[in-house]
Amino acid sequence: MNTLYESLRESFLRLGPQHPALRMAIRIQARLNGFRLSSRDQALILAKGSRKMLLPLNHYPQVPTAVHMWDLYFDTIEPKIEGSWEVLDFSTPGLRTYRRSGVSLWAPGMAEDDTMDVYNARYTPKSGDIVWDLGAHAGATVYFFSKLVGATGRVVAFEPDDDSYKYLLKNVELHHLDNVTPVKKAISGETGFASFSMDGTQGAGIAGFTQCSDPSKMRQVETMSLADACKEYGVPTYIKMDIEGAEAEVIEKSLSFLKEHAIHFAIESDHRVNGEFTTIPLNRMFMSIGYEASSSTEYGIQFMWADPIH
């Protein structure tokens, strides 16, 4: 995406999800991409061709993600067939069935897309590994990591959002994931407390990093630095990180610790902080401590991986 587009996008997102200008901009963006956006019965309806997606009425900021990842969502989640329509109804909480595995998982709204290929692109967790899922949301990746590490491994799932954490617990219980430890805290640069946009979406995050936040949804959440979390939960083999822009600060504050502790990372870095994608400072920081770092947009968004050089 060009710099002008990103600058305009960020300006609109800073207005907040309830602002009429943001909603108008999202409608225009959808239309320019060939989508029809309407609302009915407390749901946003996004349609293109013979496919339709329903979102909660207050989830306007999720529309650009739905537009951008449209094919991936329909390839990932089993839609309902309603006449000539394929329908993904994310307007209310429910079980979503994943096409490749056939597994059904709870989600409070829009389901998590099937991102396991990208998370496992450089390092695939194996039996006995300790995996941390930072930004676990409702637990789709938690489920798949749990199966990879098996009974001798462990998954520590960090998710501070109230709704997402509730459905994370439901998925752990539904699938008897005895090797999963849910933690209702956020990993941040420092241990303490932080304001968090508690909106139940995959865009929920720490204030100052998440691109679009609703002041009425701000809540205080407990935070832990990476080093302090390792003291409490053990040093992981592998970390999946999707924390809505806070990733660069977390790594920056953890460089000396990571230099002494070899951990594999897969990080969604499609977040802009100070005018640049976090991929840029993350690559620089990891290489400064002797890690092998790489990044790619081949999966549709900015992603990066970092591995200790043995």
Summary of the structure (lengths in Angstrom):
residues: 310
radius of gyration: 18.8
end to end distance: 35.9
largest distance: 58.4
contacts: 1018
relative contact order: 0.10
helix: 32%
strand: 29%
